[in-house]
Amino acid sequence: MSKQQNQRKRAKGKKIQFKNIEELAQINLNAAGIDIGASEHWVSIPAGRDEEHVRCFSCFTSDLHALADWLKECGITSVAMESTGVYWIPVFQILETKGFEVKLVNAHFIKTVPGRKSDVLDCQWIQQLHTYGLLSGSFRPDDQVCVLRSYIRQRDNLIRSSSTHIQRMQKALSEMNLHLHQVLSDITGVTGLKIIQAIIAGERDPSILATYRDRRVKSTQADIEAALTGDYRPEHVFILSQELYLYQTYLAQIEKCDLAIQKCFENFEDKNQDQPPLKITRKSQNKRRNAPNFDLRSHLYRISGVDFTSIDGLDVLTVQTIISEVGLDPKRFKSAKNFVSWLGLCPGSRISGGKALSSQREQSC
């Protein structure tokens, strides 16, 4: 006998109590819906608030302020919109500054709700769903954390772009049969940069280039000399010089970004004025590649009240990224399960008739 047949047999003699389903009630009476576009935004409000309950506004800043003023005049207090590209950001920020409750909704959740008529505009459908409380807003940290997040995301973009030029430098060296990457763990380290700069300056003698070896390098001077015996063609040296210049340009921009991040951290309030001083550990003394030049660990400890770097696998850059994406208020997530689900780390739970249909997890934030 199958498992389902056993369940039916046990349930046969039981009395099942059914609860009465309440009618769907309107929860957000002063709700509006916005269909975000690249050049224009369609806005819907409850009928009877104005002569036109659906209006179209341009994407220019003056029009966005006019949109907010119109919603105020119509008594709107809560607004829902789709998270379309990056076009929602100016609208979201202006409405939030004006005092509206703004919900940023995943477009997938709007499309999967059944019952939509074909002649209803997107903004009207969003407004109707929001009125009945059927939309849940996406997580967005407070404005101060969003500012920090913008700087840190830009820093990550700069680091990724700089790594592209490192690869191109290595390609130019390989085309000259210079195997610098085989004798050095990092061609952009102290020894590697000195050798590359000397090559660009016109030095071709491997024995002289090998003298730039730092005492911490494991490879011997003879190994480096052998690796630097190659075919120094002018076109490859030219490419090497341009890629080095671009790499150093990105490093300069990363330093400027670090200054902006440091100033941003200084604007955060202390979590606890009486918190004990931060302990110096061996882990904290190991500086990671691309780490900033200011005391990031102390800032993270000051604003959070916890030394997250004491957890295995978490260093200052990882903790910085987590705080910039999640914020400092854990109460924004109802439980640890909600937090893990938001991260996209828990498996799916699509079950029908006692059978698991899919365990594919949701796409990560």
C-alpha positions as CSV (number, residue, x, y, z in Angstrom):
1,M,0.0,0.0,0.0
2,S,1.4,3.4,-1.0
3,K,2.0,6.3,1.4
4,Q,-0.9,8.3,-0.1
5,Q,-3.3,5.4,0.4
6,N,-2.3,5.1,4.0
7,Q,-2.9,8.8,4.5
8,R,-6.4,8.6,3.0
9,K,-7.2,5.6,5.1
10,R,-6.2,7.4,8.3
11,A,-8.1,10.5,7.3
12,K,-11.3,8.6,6.5
13,G,-12.6,8.3,10.1
14,K,-11.5,11.8,11.2
15,K,-13.7,14.8,11.4
16,I,-12.1,17.7,9.6
17,Q,-13.0,21.3,10.7
18,F,-13.0,23.9,8.0
19,K,-12.5,27.6,8.7
20,N,-14.6,30.2,6.9
21,I,-12.6,32.1,4.4
22,E,-13.1,35.8,4.8
23,E,-13.7,38.0,1.8
24,L,-10.7,39.8,0.4
25,A,-10.6,43.2,2.0
26,Q,-9.0,46.4,0.8
27,I,-6.1,47.1,3.1
28,N,-4.3,50.0,1.4
29,L,-7.1,52.5,0.6
30,N,-4.7,55.2,-0.4
31,A,-2.5,53.2,-2.7
32,A,-1.1,54.0,-6.1
33,G,0.6,51.9,-8.7
34,I,3.4,53.0,-11.0
35,D,4.5,51.3,-14.2
36,I,8.2,52.3,-14.6
37,G,9.6,52.9,-18.0
38,A,12.8,54.2,-19.6
39,S,11.2,57.5,-20.9
40,E,7.8,57.7,-19.1
41,H,6.0,56.4,-16.1
42,W,2.3,55.5,-15.9
43,V,0.6,56.1,-12.6
44,S,-2.7,54.9,-11.3
45,I,-4.7,56.0,-8.3
46,P,-8.1,55.0,-6.9
47,A,-11.0,56.2,-9.0
48,G,-12.7,59.3,-7.8
49,R,-9.6,61.0,-6.4
50,D,-9.1,63.2,-9.5
51,E,-10.7,63.7,-12.9
52,E,-8.0,61.4,-14.4
53,H,-7.1,58.4,-12.2
54,V,-4.4,57.3,-14.7
55,R,-1.7,59.7,-15.8
56,C,1.6,59.6,-17.6
57,F,4.6,61.5,-16.5
58,S,8.0,62.0,-18.2
59,C,11.2,60.7,-16.7
60,F,12.7,64.2,-16.1
61,T,13.3,65.3,-12.6
62,S,10.8,68.2,-12.7
63,D,8.1,65.7,-13.9
64,L,9.0,63.3,-11.1
65,H,8.4,66.1,-8.5
66,A,5.1,66.9,-10.3
67,L,4.2,63.2,-9.9
68,A,4.9,63.3,-6.2
69,D,2.9,66.5,-5.8
70,W,-0.1,65.0,-7.7
71,L,-0.1,62.0,-5.4
72,K,0.0,64.2,-2.4
73,E,-3.0,66.2,-3.6
74,C,-4.9,63.0,-4.2
75,G,-4.3,61.7,-0.7
76,I,-2.0,58.9,-1.6
77,T,0.2,57.5,1.2
78,S,1.5,54.2,-0.2
79,V,3.0,53.5,-3.7
80,A,4.0,50.3,-5.4
81,M,6.2,50.0,-8.4
82,E,8.1,47.4,-10.4
83,S,11.8,47.0,-10.1
84,T,12.5,47.8,-13.8
85,G,16.3,48.1,-14.5
86,V,17.7,51.2,-12.8
87,Y,14.8,53.4,-13.9
88,W,13.0,53.0,-10.6
89,I,15.7,54.5,-8.5
90,P,15.1,58.3,-9.1
91,V,11.3,57.8,-8.7
92,F,11.8,55.7,-5.5
93,Q,14.2,58.2,-3.9
94,I,12.0,61.3,-4.7
95,L,8.8,59.6,-3.4
96,E,10.6,58.4,-0.3
97,T,12.0,61.9,0.4
98,K,8.5,63.3,0.1
99,G,7.2,60.9,2.9
100,F,5.5,58.2,0.9
101,E,5.6,54.5,1.8
102,V,7.2,53.0,-1.3
103,K,7.2,49.3,-2.1
104,L,9.6,48.0,-4.7
105,V,8.0,44.8,-6.1
106,N,9.6,42.0,-8.1
107,A,8.0,41.9,-11.5
108,H,7.7,38.1,-11.3
109,F,5.4,38.3,-8.3
110,I,3.0,40.7,-10.2
111,K,2.8,38.6,-13.3
112,T,2.1,35.4,-11.4
113,V,-1.1,36.7,-9.7
114,P,-4.0,35.3,-11.7
115,G,-7.2,37.2,-12.6
116,R,-5.9,40.1,-14.6
117,K,-8.1,41.4,-17.5
118,S,-6.5,42.1,-20.8
119,D,-7.7,45.7,-21.0
120,V,-6.1,46.8,-17.7
121,L,-2.9,48.8,-17.8
122,D,0.1,47.6,-15.8
123,C,-0.1,50.6,-13.4
124,Q,-3.8,49.8,-12.7
125,W,-3.0,46.2,-12.0
126,I,-0.2,47.1,-9.7
127,Q,-2.5,49.6,-7.9
128,Q,-5.3,47.0,-7.5
129,L,-3.0,44.4,-6.1
130,H,-1.4,46.9,-3.7
131,T,-4.8,48.0,-2.5
132,Y,-5.7,44.4,-1.5
133,G,-2.3,43.9,0.2
134,L,-1.2,41.3,-2.3
135,L,2.2,42.8,-2.9
136,S,5.3,42.4,-0.7
137,G,8.1,45.0,-1.1
138,S,11.6,44.0,-1.9
139,F,14.3,44.6,0.8
140,R,16.1,47.9,0.5
141,P,18.4,49.1,3.4
142,D,18.2,52.6,4.7
143,D,19.5,55.6,2.8
144,Q,22.8,55.9,4.6
145,V,23.6,52.2,3.9
146,C,22.6,52.7,0.3
147,V,25.1,55.5,-0.1
148,L,27.8,53.2,1.3
149,R,26.7,50.4,-1.0
150,S,27.1,52.6,-4.0
151,Y,30.7,53.4,-3.2
152,I,31.5,49.7,-2.4
153,R,29.9,48.4,-5.6
154,Q,31.9,51.0,-7.6
155,R,35.1,49.9,-5.8
156,D,34.3,46.3,-6.8
157,N,33.7,47.3,-10.4
158,L,37.1,49.1,-10.5
159,I,38.9,46.1,-9.1
160,R,37.3,43.8,-11.7
161,S,38.2,46.2,-14.5
162,S,41.8,46.5,-13.2
163,S,42.1,42.7,-13.3
164,T,41.3,42.7,-17.0
165,H,44.4,44.9,-17.6
166,I,46.5,42.5,-15.5
167,Q,45.5,39.7,-17.8
168,R,46.4,41.8,-20.9
169,M,49.8,42.6,-19.4
170,Q,50.4,38.9,-18.9
171,K,49.3,38.2,-22.4
172,A,51.8,40.8,-23.8
173,L,54.6,39.2,-21.7
174,S,53.7,35.7,-23.0
175,E,53.7,36.9,-26.6
176,M,57.3,38.0,-26.0
177,N,58.0,34.5,-24.4
178,L,58.6,36.1,-21.0
179,H,57.4,33.7,-18.4
180,L,57.3,36.2,-15.5
181,H,54.0,34.6,-14.2
182,Q,55.8,31.3,-13.7
183,V,58.5,32.7,-11.3
184,L,56.3,35.3,-9.5
185,S,53.0,34.6,-7.8
186,D,51.8,38.1,-8.7
187,I,53.2,40.1,-11.7
188,T,51.7,43.3,-10.1
189,G,53.7,42.8,-6.9
190,V,56.8,44.8,-5.9
191,T,59.2,42.7,-8.0
192,G,56.8,42.3,-11.0
193,L,56.0,46.0,-11.3
194,K,59.7,47.0,-11.1
195,I,60.6,44.5,-13.9
196,I,57.7,45.6,-16.1
197,Q,58.6,49.3,-15.7
198,A,62.2,48.5,-16.5
199,I,61.2,46.7,-19.7
200,I,59.0,49.6,-20.8
201,A,61.9,52.0,-20.0
202,G,64.1,50.0,-22.5
203,E,66.0,47.4,-20.4
204,R,66.4,44.1,-22.2
205,D,69.2,42.4,-20.3
206,P,67.7,39.5,-18.3
207,S,70.5,39.5,-15.8
208,I,69.9,43.2,-14.9
209,L,66.1,42.7,-14.8
210,A,66.6,39.8,-12.4
211,T,68.3,42.1,-9.9
212,Y,65.0,43.7,-9.2
213,R,64.0,40.5,-7.3
214,D,62.7,41.2,-3.8
215,R,64.2,39.1,-1.0
216,R,60.7,37.6,-0.2
217,V,60.4,36.0,-3.7
218,K,60.9,32.2,-3.5
219,S,62.3,31.9,-7.1
220,T,66.0,32.4,-7.4
221,Q,67.6,35.2,-9.4
222,A,68.8,32.6,-11.9
223,D,65.2,31.4,-12.5
224,I,64.0,34.9,-13.0
225,E,66.8,35.6,-15.4
226,A,65.9,32.5,-17.5
227,A,62.2,33.5,-17.5
228,L,63.0,37.0,-18.8
229,T,65.0,35.8,-21.8
230,G,62.7,36.4,-24.7
231,D,61.8,38.2,-27.9
232,Y,61.2,41.8,-27.0
233,R,59.2,43.0,-30.0
234,P,58.3,46.7,-29.9
235,E,54.5,46.2,-30.6
236,H,54.2,44.0,-27.6
237,V,56.2,46.3,-25.4
238,F,53.9,49.1,-26.5
239,I,50.8,47.2,-25.5
240,L,52.4,46.3,-22.2
241,S,53.1,50.0,-21.5
242,Q,49.5,51.0,-22.2
243,E,48.0,48.2,-20.1
244,L,50.3,49.1,-17.2
245,Y,49.2,52.8,-17.5
246,L,45.5,51.7,-17.4
247,Y,46.1,49.4,-14.5
248,Q,47.7,52.1,-12.5
249,T,44.9,54.5,-13.4
250,Y,42.4,52.1,-11.9
251,L,44.5,51.8,-8.8
252,A,44.4,55.6,-8.4
253,Q,40.6,55.6,-8.8
254,I,40.3,52.8,-6.2
255,E,42.3,55.0,-3.7
256,K,39.9,57.8,-4.3
257,C,37.0,55.4,-3.8
258,D,38.5,54.3,-0.5
259,L,38.7,57.9,0.7
260,A,34.9,58.3,-0.1
261,I,34.2,55.1,1.7
262,Q,36.2,56.2,4.8
263,K,34.3,59.5,4.9
264,C,31.0,57.6,4.6
265,F,31.9,55.3,7.5
266,E,32.8,58.4,9.7
267,N,29.2,59.6,9.3
268,F,27.8,56.5,10.9
269,E,27.0,56.6,14.6
270,D,28.6,54.3,17.1
271,K,26.6,51.3,17.9
272,N,27.6,51.3,21.6
273,Q,29.7,54.0,23.3
274,D,30.8,51.7,26.0
275,Q,31.9,48.7,23.8
276,P,35.3,47.2,24.8
277,P,38.3,48.0,22.6
278,L,38.9,45.9,19.5
279,K,41.4,43.1,20.1
280,I,44.4,42.7,17.8
281,T,44.6,39.2,16.3
282,R,46.9,37.5,13.9
283,K,44.1,37.3,11.4
284,S,43.7,41.1,11.5
285,Q,47.4,41.7,10.8
286,N,47.2,39.7,7.5
287,K,46.5,42.3,4.9
288,R,44.4,41.0,2.0
289,R,45.1,42.0,-1.6
290,N,43.1,45.1,-2.6
291,A,42.5,46.0,1.1
292,P,42.0,49.7,1.8
293,N,44.7,51.8,3.4
294,F,42.5,52.9,6.4
295,D,41.5,51.0,9.5
296,L,38.4,49.3,8.1
297,R,38.1,46.7,10.8
298,S,37.7,49.4,13.5
299,H,35.0,51.2,11.6
300,L,33.1,48.0,11.0
301,Y,33.3,47.1,14.7
302,R,32.3,50.7,15.8
303,I,29.1,50.9,13.7
304,S,28.0,47.2,14.3
305,G,29.2,46.6,17.8
306,V,30.4,43.1,16.8
307,D,33.7,42.0,15.4
308,F,32.5,39.9,12.6
309,T,36.0,39.1,11.4
310,S,36.4,36.8,14.4
311,I,34.2,34.4,12.4
312,D,36.2,31.9,10.3
313,G,36.0,32.8,6.6
314,L,35.1,36.5,7.1
315,D,37.6,39.2,6.6
316,V,37.2,43.0,6.5
317,L,36.3,43.2,2.8
318,T,33.7,40.4,3.1
319,V,32.1,42.0,6.2
320,Q,32.1,45.4,4.5
321,T,30.2,43.9,1.6
322,I,27.7,42.2,3.8
323,I,26.9,45.3,5.8
324,S,26.6,47.4,2.7
325,E,24.1,45.0,1.2
326,V,22.1,44.0,4.3
327,G,22.5,47.0,6.6
328,L,22.8,47.2,10.3
329,D,19.2,46.4,11.4
330,P,18.7,42.6,11.6
331,K,15.0,43.2,12.5
332,R,14.3,43.9,8.9
333,F,14.2,40.1,8.5
334,K,11.6,38.3,10.5
335,S,13.8,35.3,11.2
336,A,17.0,33.5,10.1
337,K,14.9,31.5,7.6
338,N,13.7,34.7,5.9
339,F,17.2,36.0,5.7
340,V,18.5,32.8,4.1
341,S,15.6,32.7,1.7
342,W,16.3,36.3,0.7
343,L,19.9,35.4,0.0
344,G,18.7,32.6,-2.2
345,L,20.6,30.0,-0.3
346,C,17.7,27.7,0.7
347,P,16.2,25.1,-1.6
348,G,12.8,25.5,-3.2
349,S,9.8,23.8,-1.6
350,R,7.3,23.2,-4.5
351,I,5.3,20.2,-3.3
352,S,2.1,18.9,-4.7
353,G,0.3,15.7,-3.5
354,G,3.1,14.9,-1.1
355,K,5.6,14.9,-4.0
356,A,8.5,17.4,-4.4
357,L,8.2,19.0,-7.8
358,S,11.3,21.1,-7.7
359,S,14.0,22.0,-5.2
360,Q,15.6,24.6,-7.4
361,R,16.5,27.7,-5.2
362,E,15.4,31.2,-6.1
363,Q,17.8,33.5,-7.9
364,S,20.2,35.2,-5.4
365,C,19.7,38.8,-4.6
